[in-house]
Amino acid sequence: MSSFSAELRAGAADVWEAQHSHPFVRGIGDGTLALDRFRHYVRQDYVYLVDYGRLLALACARAPELETMRRFAELTQAILVTEMDLHRSFAADWGVPAADLESERATPTTRAYGDFLLRTAALGDFAELVAALLPCMWGYAEVGERLAAAGPPEPDPARPYARWIATYADPEFQALAAWCRELMDRLGAACDDAGRARLRAVFAESSRHELAFWDAAWRLEPAARDQRSLG
Ligand SMILES: Cc1ncc(CN)c(N)n1
């Protein structure tokens, strides 16, 4: 019998395959992505990760057991420190201070994804919160793993995509994503059919936001005019 997370993944398979074949993802993999698109992505992803960090902190607060709280506290740290250090290091290489990343204004796509995550955390139950956060961890683990397996591009200071791939293919990141899947499996098993249908819908919606995020970076989507930075 397949796991509940595998069932969620199968239900959103078309969206996940569209991510793998998106020109932005392919361009990271073969090293051909134009740097302006990658820089746009890094700036917006920094804004996104601030909201994602908030989501993980809310998951920590709402977790039903101490061990799950502890794991979410670790995961929050991994995102706000380790993953965001990657973005800060790219920015530093481009002469952009971290303060500039923090004052970046969200595009409509970044804002929509962050709003969806935080709305789900505020109004959904704990299992829905986990279904919302899963495509982020699992999707990047899968992209990193596939691109690393295909043979990453040669290290190139002008196009630092090999470093990006190595971060998400790293066994530590893979293990964090695997823990999120196992948690989803346990929560899915404890739900009734109606609850599992809600989790499928949340996971599918979150997966669509992931695809839209690649696409917004590819299109160099401009920031929404009325956005505040960091919130
Ligand atoms: C949009 C997005 N999704 C997922 C990840 C991986 N944490 C990320 N950095 N950005």
The ligand as a Gaussian input file, in Angstrom:
#p B3LYP/6-31G(d) Opt

LIG

0 1
 C        9.262000      28.973000      -3.307000
 C       10.143000      28.022000      -2.540000
 N        9.706000      26.776000      -2.278000
 C       10.522000      25.936000      -1.553000
 C       11.737000      26.314000      -1.082000
 C       12.612000      25.351000      -0.295000
 N       12.607000      25.688000       1.081000
 C       12.141000      27.589000      -1.372000
 N       13.345000      28.062000      -0.970000
 N       11.350000      28.452000      -2.121000

